[in-house]
Structure formats: C-alpha cells, structure tokens
Amino acid sequence: MSRSTCSACRRRPLRCYAWPFPPHLLGLLFLLALSLVACGGESGGTGASRPTASVGASPTASLITAPGGVQLKLYRGDGFSIGYPPDWRVSPAGSSVEFSHEADSATVSVQVVPNPNAITSPEETVTVSLDTIGKSGLYKNFKKIALEPTASVGGETWQQQGATGDVQILGQQVSMEIILLAANHPAHSSQTRLFSIYIAVPVARYQQLSASALKPMLQSFRFLS
C-alpha cells in the first residue's frame, strides 16, 4: 500500500455505536458502490450476481505474527483469511467483514461478490466506487490523491485508488484518507469472485496506523482457494 443497488442487492442494517459517526457507515457506502458496479449500475455493464451469505465465516482466537513482529488475530472468511489487531472490533456480514477501531475512527472492510468470468474489472470497481463515495455527500472537500496504481496483496496484484475528505466526528471536522483495492480471484473463470478492500483512517493517524495495523493486515491476507 504505497503512498506518493441495484434494488436486489441487500444492505446491512445499521448498528448502534457510542460515537455519533458510525465507523461502518463508510463501509456501507463502499458496499453500495461495489453493488452498483457488480449490478451494472453506473458503469452500464452486465455485472455479476448479487452477494450470497457464507457459512462458517467467523473470527477465530488463533494468533498469527505478521512481518515486523505484529501480533494479529486470524479471521477466516469466505474464500480468504486476514489478521486484525486484537483490540479491533470484527463485524461479519454474509461474505463480507468489517474491522473497526472506534478510538482511532479507523475502518478496514473486505467485500466479496461473485464475478463469473471476471465481467467486472478491478479498475472499474475502484473507479466507480470512489466516484460514488465522493458523490454521496458524506465527505466535504473530497479529492483523489496520488497512489501507486497497483498493490501486492495475498500474492496477487490489486488495483488501488485513494482520496481524502472531511467528516464531522464528535463535533470536530476530521480529515479522512480512503483507500480502495480490488482484485479478481481466480483471474478469469466461471468461479471468479471480486475481492475488494476498503480502508478509511484519519489523515493525522495514517502513518502510525499504517505501521501498527494497516500494512500488517494487508500482509496477512491470504486467498483460501
């Protein structure tokens, strides 16, 4: 991670948080944007099938050590595994999952949708998703930032784009950095699925969280099939 619906698609219900800006709201926007891409919304493509619920996608108590010696809990999801900091909250939802740390207003979401024969491209996914989030009105001063166009996650190349925008958290305006990554796995088959990772953290905390959580989480990501 280098720096430089359609109506058939289901939405996750809102949950109650102690702070007035729910961390999963950002993930919901990404899920909506991803649904638009997969369902052929803004892009006008034929798209993929809607997400289906997975079985057995629940967090485990296993601990793993990421590069750099960072200790993470292991989450085994629908076709993937990923480590997350022990003090982060994990919220599974069907084939997807969200990790959040309320004290830092940080969120990392992994979304999985069927994409037979790779009809929807990762490039289209990150572009349309970022545009949809920017048009949502949630962020003020929303603008794209310069990132490397690709990143290596789980031994494969993912498309990557990012932006910054301001939101109100506990009565204060906070500048957030948003990073979207997407990849098809397998690359092109009838069983291809579109994997997307959504990251949102305060700009002021990015460097610290990158070292302690974000990079170790991405380094720990593995495809299970």
C-alpha positions, 0 to 999 in steps of 0.5 A: 500500500504505497503512498506518493443497488441495484434494488436486489442487492441487500444492505446491512442494517445499521448498528448502534455505536457510542460515537455519533459517526458510525465507523461502518457507515463508510463501509456501507457506502463502499458496499453500495458502490461495489453493488452498483458496479457488480449490478451494472449500475453506473458503469452500464455493464452486465455485472455479476450476481448479487452477494450470497451469505457464507457459512462458517465465516467467523473470527477465530482466537488463533494468533498469527505474527505478521512481518515486523513482529505484529501480533494479529488475530486470524479471521477466516472468511469466505474464500480468504483469511486476514489478521486484525489487531486484537483490540479491533472490533470484527463485524461479519456480514454474509461474505463480507467483514468489517474491522473497526477501531472506534478510538482511532475512527479507523475502518478496514472492510473486505467485500466479496461478490461473485464475478463469473468470468471476471465481467467486472474489472478491478479498475472499474470497481475502484473507479466507480466506487470512489466516484460514488463515495465522493458523490454521496455527500458524506465527505466535504472537500473530497479529492483523489490523491496520488497512489501507486496504481497497483498493490501486492496483496495475498500474492496477487496484484490489486488495483488501488485508488485513494482520496481524502475528505472531511467528516464531522466526528464528535463535533470536530471536522476530521480529515479522512484518507480512503483507500480502495483495492480490488482484485479478481480471484481466480483471474478469469473463470466461471468461479471468479469472485471480486475481492475488494478492500476498503480502508478509511483512517484519519489523515493525522493517524495514517502513518502510525496506523499504517505501521501498527495495523494497516500494512500488517493486515494487508500482509496477512491476507491470504486467498483460501482457494 
